[in-house]
Amino acid sequence: MRRRHLRPVVVVQDGAVAMARPGVGLPVVLDLDEHPADRFAVKADDRDLGATEDLAEALELAERALPARRVNLELLGEAGSVLAVRVLYRREK
């Protein structure tokens, strides 16, 4: 069985790269200047897996969600509103 990997993640904050996480495929850019998230929620195959204020923790949760068919990261605002959704993994049919 082939091992699955999340896409690379590049975090931009204050106009500079604040964090880069390796992965496979085209990178996902999280621009926290454009979408100032307070929390990060992970969904796998439309199931809520949890939310955290720590992006690294959210990415670990997303990694553990594999072998899901689709893993999303939601950037949440103060009131819990979804500011942006980024696809971290999607299995091709």
Secondary structure, DSSP 8 states (H G I E B T S, - for coil): --------EEEEETTEEEEEE--SSS-EEEETTTS--SEEEEEETTEEEEEES-HHHHHHHHHHHTT-SEEEEEEE-TTS-EEEEEEEEE---
